[in-house]
Structures are given as structure tokens and as C-alpha cells.
């Protein structure tokens, strides 16, 4: 069995070990400092004799170090080198989760039912119907006070019989070789993850947001170096906004609201102008038509615009039918519509037309539409549509 150095000393960054099993894509070692995925904490990364370790998992009771290239045949010993930045980040986040979960439970009785350590943020799911902003502030302050006080973080191996001596925050299903992570007089929890030796090494905890998840509340947060990374990213965004809007930092929100209001007003104006143009175009098509079937070829028009125009064309001409085609790059779109006195079904009409452009669409008795490939011209498509009018 592999000796788990990450439990003996989680601060080990390099080590030497014998190769017990060697395969093309993984190796098993006599001892390892590489933490395998488990308990919500991702695996470590690093090198074995300059070969990249891409994953570490426990499979059939053995710790497998998956590598991106095979080790030389009959390799007897390797030097392991951890990606320490990643490992220490995981230690900070995992310890921070213990502190935050304990704060939620001690202050408000909210139990943590699940935990996920992601690449950028960490989440816990609380057994709570709601968590208020005031509660989040109180929990965050309490958790950061525990960090500031720099309590020791200890580990202890116990038996099932000894469990009753400890007030665990969460019951464990493990029956033997139970590992406790302890912040004395604050938190006792069964855990197989890696942690720093004191709460001060977590540095800080920042709650980012909450989200309702069925009967639970998901809390997203970050710890340690991730807070600096997050702050730097937010600061760069703020600096760019100040420069772009030529507005002081304390007036950014009002400037953004003003821009949104202006944009909304412009969108309405554009919509009104577009409707006016469509109304003018519909009148022009009716006036220039020499029969009851009104047709028009357009370019780069949306389906919504075609539908609006078709409605405007037929609204004052109950005996007419309208066929509109728009060619957009290598696609054709078509809308057919009828006046109130026309009997023919537009849904049936579009069904006959669309196969000619390998198209799809649908509609109802009064208007139908569809689109397909531009394998014939717009003029040919209109002639095909007219040929099915009766």
C-alpha cells in the first residue's frame, strides 16, 4: 500500500519513491505526496521525473498517478514534484470551507450538506430555506475573526468507538481509520482533505453570492490568494469603466443607468422608425401591385421583419395574398400571408414550397413561414409559390 505523505506532512513539496507498478498511462508508487481526488477536493498536479502528472485517483484501493507520457521502461525510482501553488490554494479553500461551514452552523444552525472546490470559486450547499444579507455579513465577519486569531488546525486518527468523545459538526459514515480535522474549541469534522497548520494561513474569506437550489441555499465564496486575484480583476474592470465613461468611481452606477436609459430610448426610436418604414413599404407594394398576389424580394431581413411587413400588406386588402422572400448570404427565407377573404391555407402552401430549398418551417391558416438553402434564386422561389396558388 502506498504511504500517504500528504497526511504525514501536507507541506511536503517534493519526494523520492520507488515504482511499484508501471503502466503506459499511470504509475503506482511506494509513497506519494500527491493528493488524489476525494472529499470535494481536486487532485494534485506536478511532475514525476519531469513527466507531467495529469490526474491522481484511487482505483481498486491503489493511488494511481496518471501521466501524459510513459516513464522509461523499468524505471525503479522517481522524484515527485508538486505544483505547490495549486496544492496550497486547495488547502486554503478547504480550510476556509471548514471555518465558514462552522460559522453558519454555530450562528444560525445552517448545516452544510455538500461542498465543491472549483477552479475559481468554492461552493457549499446549506440546509436552509433562506439566508439573508445580514446573516451573510455576520457569518463572514465571524469566519474572518477566526482566521485573524490564528487558531491551530490539527488532525487526529480515531476509531469508531472514540467518535463519541468528539462533537462532530457533521456525522461520518466512515467506520475505521477515521481522520478528524480539528480547530480546537471551534470545529470538529471528519475529513480526508489537506489543510494548512493554522487558520491564519487561510488569510481571508469573502462570500461572493448565494443562489437558491431547490430546498437548499448555495453559497459561493473564495479564500486566500483567490481574493487578491478576484479583487485585481474587479479593479481592472472598474478602472476601465472609469476611463471609458470619463466618470469618477463614485458616479459609475448613475453613469451606467443613464447609458442604459439612453440606449433604451434609442432602441425605441429605431423600432418606431423601422415600423414606419415597413408601413411605407407595405403601402408601396399595394399601390404597385397589378393583381391580388403581392410579391417582393428583399435582402438581409429578419423573419420578424418579413412577418410584420406581410401583416401590413394584407391588413387593408382582404382579397390579396402576399409572398415575401429575403436572401441572407447562402440562405432564403419566405413568408406567405392571406387576406381575410382568401380561402387557401397558408400552412398548406408553405408545405409545398419549402422542399424546393430543403427548408423547414410552419405556421397557421393565415400566415406561414420557413427558411432553407439558397439552391434556387429568390425569383424562382416566388414563381414556385405562385404556381401553388389556386
Secondary structure as UniProt FT lines:
FT   STRAND          3..4
FT   HELIX           5..8
FT   TURN            10..11
FT   STRAND          14..22
FT   STRAND          26..29
FT   STRAND          31..32
FT   TURN            39..40
FT   STRAND          46..48
FT   TURN            49..50
FT   STRAND          51..59
FT   TURN            60..61
FT   STRAND          62..67
FT   TURN            73..74
FT   STRAND          77..82
FT   HELIX           84..108
FT   STRAND          112..117
FT   STRAND          122..126
FT   HELIX           133..148
FT   TURN            149..150
FT   STRAND          154..158
FT   HELIX           160..165
FT   STRAND          178..183
FT   TURN            184..186
FT   STRAND          187..190
FT   HELIX           199..202
FT   STRAND          205..213
FT   TURN            214..215
FT   STRAND          216..223
FT   HELIX           225..245
FT   HELIX           249..251
FT   HELIX           252..288
FT   STRAND          293..299
FT   HELIX           303..314
FT   TURN            315..316
FT   TURN            318..319
FT   STRAND          321..328
FT   TURN            329..330
FT   STRAND          331..338
FT   TURN            340..341
FT   HELIX           346..354
FT   HELIX           355..357
FT   STRAND          360..363
FT   STRAND          367..373
FT   HELIX           378..387
//
